[in-house]
Amino acid sequence: MKWVFAILLAGGLAYAVSSVPPRTAARIAARALRASWDWVASVGAKAIREDPARAPRRASRKAQAASPQSETGRRGASREGIVPQPPKETLHPADRAALDSLLAEPARADSR
């Protein structure tokens, strides 16, 4: 009788893999992992349960560009706080010359 349940489980898993979009499956898996981790963490000692709305917020780890204070004391979006970023990729001079020569030539039409 166990083999029937194993076949049903395998069939259900195959159906889910073929019908659920990968993004949705990843989101569901992440939520399930988080929920199971929270459950495992709460099993041991006394779990302190807090209302998520009242829980203190963690500071963001994302680096933010410093912007000057405006006259009203609020931080406003301005161009003065924008810092130019270095290029993400660099080309060697020989590669740059080869690329420039390729771009300078007109597109050739192959007569095939």
Protein Blocks (a to p, Z undefined) as FASTA:
>chain_A
ZZmmmmmmmmmmmmmmmmpcfklmmmmmmmmmmmmmmmmmmmmmccddddfklpccdddf
bdcddddddfkopacddfklpccdddfbdcdfklmmmmmmmmmpccddddZZ
